Amino acid sequence: MTDRSQNCPNQDDWILFLQAEDNKSSPEMARHLEDCPDCQQVVLGLEEELGPLQSLLRHGVRQEDFASERECQQAAQNLIKKTEHKM
Protein backbone atom coordinates (compact mmCIF):
# COMPACT_ATOMS: atom_id res chain seq x y z
CA MET A 1 0.00 0.00 0.00
CA THR A 2 1.06 3.54 -0.57
CA ASP A 3 1.66 6.27 2.00
CA ARG A 4 -1.88 7.46 1.36
CA SER A 5 -3.26 4.29 3.00
CA GLN A 6 -3.21 6.06 6.38
CA ASN A 7 -5.97 8.33 5.10
CA CYS A 8 -7.95 5.53 3.49
CA PRO A 9 -11.34 4.43 4.79
CA ASN A 10 -11.27 1.04 6.47
CA GLN A 11 -12.86 -2.09 5.04
CA ASP A 12 -16.06 -1.67 7.08
CA ASP A 13 -16.50 1.83 5.68
CA TRP A 14 -16.14 0.49 2.14
CA ILE A 15 -18.69 -2.25 2.86
CA LEU A 16 -21.17 0.38 4.02
CA PHE A 17 -20.36 2.48 0.96
CA LEU A 18 -21.03 -0.47 -1.35
CA GLN A 19 -24.24 -1.41 0.45
CA ALA A 20 -25.66 2.08 0.05
CA GLU A 21 -28.37 2.26 -2.58
CA ASP A 22 -26.82 5.43 -3.92
CA ASN A 23 -23.04 5.73 -3.64
CA LYS A 24 -23.46 9.48 -4.14
CA SER A 25 -24.49 9.65 -0.49
CA SER A 26 -20.77 9.83 0.31
CA PRO A 27 -19.13 12.04 -2.32
CA GLU A 28 -15.89 12.21 -0.30
CA MET A 29 -15.50 8.44 -0.41
CA ALA A 30 -16.41 8.33 -4.10
CA ARG A 31 -13.72 10.93 -4.85
CA HIS A 32 -11.22 9.08 -2.72
CA LEU A 33 -11.99 5.85 -4.56
CA GLU A 34 -11.39 7.52 -7.93
CA ASP A 35 -7.92 8.68 -6.83
CA CYS A 36 -6.69 5.77 -4.70
CA PRO A 37 -5.47 2.58 -6.40
CA ASP A 38 -5.16 0.83 -3.03
CA CYS A 39 -8.81 1.41 -2.21
CA GLN A 40 -9.82 0.48 -5.74
CA GLN A 41 -8.25 -2.94 -5.12
CA VAL A 42 -10.01 -3.26 -1.76
CA VAL A 43 -13.37 -2.36 -3.29
CA LEU A 44 -12.88 -4.75 -6.23
CA GLY A 45 -12.22 -7.57 -3.78
CA LEU A 46 -15.23 -6.65 -1.68
CA GLU A 47 -17.48 -6.49 -4.74
CA GLU A 48 -16.41 -10.00 -5.71
CA GLU A 49 -17.07 -11.29 -2.21
CA LEU A 50 -20.25 -9.37 -1.50
CA GLY A 51 -21.80 -9.27 -4.97
CA PRO A 52 -24.10 -12.28 -4.77
CA LEU A 53 -24.97 -11.68 -1.13
CA GLN A 54 -25.62 -8.01 -1.70
CA SER A 55 -27.91 -8.82 -4.61
CA LEU A 56 -29.92 -11.22 -2.45
CA LEU A 57 -30.19 -8.69 0.34
CA ARG A 58 -31.35 -5.95 -1.99
CA HIS A 59 -33.70 -7.95 -4.15
CA GLY A 60 -34.51 -10.98 -2.04
CA VAL A 61 -35.38 -14.37 -3.39
CA ARG A 62 -38.77 -14.69 -4.96
CA GLN A 63 -40.76 -17.74 -4.04
CA GLU A 64 -41.48 -18.30 -7.73
CA ASP A 65 -37.77 -18.89 -8.30
CA PHE A 66 -38.00 -22.11 -6.33
CA ALA A 67 -41.43 -23.20 -7.52
CA SER A 68 -40.14 -23.82 -11.04
CA GLU A 69 -37.28 -26.08 -9.89
CA ARG A 70 -37.71 -29.77 -10.61
CA GLU A 71 -36.86 -30.77 -7.03
CA CYS A 72 -39.44 -28.39 -5.62
CA GLN A 73 -42.12 -29.70 -7.98
CA GLN A 74 -41.30 -33.30 -7.02
CA ALA A 75 -41.48 -32.45 -3.32
CA ALA A 76 -44.85 -30.76 -3.83
CA GLN A 77 -46.18 -33.79 -5.75
CA ASN A 78 -44.96 -36.16 -3.02
CA LEU A 79 -46.65 -34.04 -0.38
CA ILE A 80 -49.91 -34.01 -2.36
CA LYS A 81 -49.79 -37.79 -2.73
CA LYS A 82 -49.20 -38.26 1.00
CA THR A 83 -52.09 -36.00 1.94
CA GLU A 84 -54.42 -37.67 -0.59
CA HIS A 85 -53.74 -41.09 0.96
CA LYS A 86 -54.68 -39.79 4.42
CA MET A 87 -58.06 -38.50 3.24
C-alpha positions in Angstrom: 0.0 0.0 0.0 1.1 3.5 -0.6 1.7 6.3 2.0 -1.9 7.5 1.4 -3.3 4.3 3.0 -3.2 6.1 6.4 -6.0 8.3 5.1 -8.0 5.5 3.5 -11.3 4.4 4.8 -11.3 1.0 6.5 -12.9 -2.1 5.0 -16.1 -1.7 7.1 -16.5 1.8 5.7 -16.1 0.5 2.1 -18.7 -2.3 2.9 -21.2 0.4 4.0 -20.4 2.5 1.0 -21.0 -0.5 -1.3 -24.2 -1.4 0.4 -25.7 2.1 0.0 -28.4 2.3 -2.6 -26.8 5.4 -3.9 -23.0 5.7 -3.6 -23.5 9.5 -4.1 -24.5 9.6 -0.5 -20.8 9.8 0.3 -19.1 12.0 -2.3 -15.9 12.2 -0.3 -15.5 8.4 -0.4 -16.4 8.3 -4.1 -13.7 10.9 -4.9 -11.2 9.1 -2.7 -12.0 5.9 -4.6 -11.4 7.5 -7.9 -7.9 8.7 -6.8 -6.7 5.8 -4.7 -5.5 2.6 -6.4 -5.2 0.8 -3.0 -8.8 1.4 -2.2 -9.8 0.5 -5.7 -8.2 -2.9 -5.1 -10.0 -3.3 -1.8 -13.4 -2.4 -3.3 -12.9 -4.7 -6.2 -12.2 -7.6 -3.8 -15.2 -6.7 -1.7 -17.5 -6.5 -4.7 -16.4 -10.0 -5.7 -17.1 -11.3 -2.2 -20.3 -9.4 -1.5 -21.8 -9.3 -5.0 -24.1 -12.3 -4.8 -25.0 -11.7 -1.1 -25.6 -8.0 -1.7 -27.9 -8.8 -4.6 -29.9 -11.2 -2.4 -30.2 -8.7 0.3 -31.4 -5.9 -2.0 -33.7 -8.0 -4.2 -34.5 -11.0 -2.0 -35.4 -14.4 -3.4 -38.8 -14.7 -5.0 -40.8 -17.7 -4.0 -41.5 -18.3 -7.7 -37.8 -18.9 -8.3 -38.0 -22.1 -6.3 -41.4 -23.2 -7.5 -40.1 -23.8 -11.0 -37.3 -26.1 -9.9 -37.7 -29.8 -10.6 -36.9 -30.8 -7.0 -39.4 -28.4 -5.6 -42.1 -29.7 -8.0 -41.3 -33.3 -7.0 -41.5 -32.5 -3.3 -44.9 -30.8 -3.8 -46.2 -33.8 -5.8 -45.0 -36.2 -3.0 -46.7 -34.0 -0.4 -49.9 -34.0 -2.4 -49.8 -37.8 -2.7 -49.2 -38.3 1.0 -52.1 -36.0 1.9 -54.4 -37.7 -0.6 -53.7 -41.1 1.0 -54.7 -39.8 4.4 -58.1 -38.5 3.2 
